[in-house]
Amino acid sequence: MRFAAGYSVIQFAKKMGVSKQTIYNWESGLTTPDLNQVIRMYIVCGLNPKSLLPKRKKAVMMNLVIPIPTSIK
């Protein structure tokens, strides 16, 4: 992600508020960023964090027929 945004490790670390070692660890798979850090990465790189969410399917209204009793026993 940082490559596509054109950031060096040092630039990206500063924008993310972490050390360059943290960036190296994420990129090498030694550690993983938490959700807040992933969201911040998207923002720093100019991406919409909402794109992380699954696409919603439009709800289809179902016509349900529920019998209503005419008298209560």
Contacts in CASP RR format, 6 or more apart in sequence:
PFRMAT RR
TARGET T0000
AUTHOR 0000-0000-0000
METHOD contacts of the structure
MODEL  1
MRFAAGYSVIQFAKKMGVSKQTIYNWESGLTTPDLNQVIRMYIVCGLNPK
SLLPKRKKAVMMNLVIPIPTSIK
1 41 0 8 1.000
1 42 0 8 1.000
1 45 0 8 1.000
1 47 0 8 1.000
2 9 0 8 1.000
2 12 0 8 1.000
2 23 0 8 1.000
2 41 0 8 1.000
2 45 0 8 1.000
4 45 0 8 1.000
5 12 0 8 1.000
5 44 0 8 1.000
5 45 0 8 1.000
5 46 0 8 1.000
7 15 0 8 1.000
7 44 0 8 1.000
7 45 0 8 1.000
9 20 0 8 1.000
9 23 0 8 1.000
9 24 0 8 1.000
10 20 0 8 1.000
12 23 0 8 1.000
12 44 0 8 1.000
13 19 0 8 1.000
13 20 0 8 1.000
13 22 0 8 1.000
13 23 0 8 1.000
15 44 0 8 1.000
16 22 0 8 1.000
16 23 0 8 1.000
16 37 0 8 1.000
16 40 0 8 1.000
16 41 0 8 1.000
16 44 0 8 1.000
18 37 0 8 1.000
22 31 0 8 1.000
24 30 0 8 1.000
25 31 0 8 1.000
26 32 0 8 1.000
26 33 0 8 1.000
33 41 0 8 1.000
38 49 0 8 1.000
38 52 0 8 1.000
39 49 0 8 1.000
39 52 0 8 1.000
42 48 0 8 1.000
42 49 0 8 1.000
42 51 0 8 1.000
42 52 0 8 1.000
43 49 0 8 1.000
END
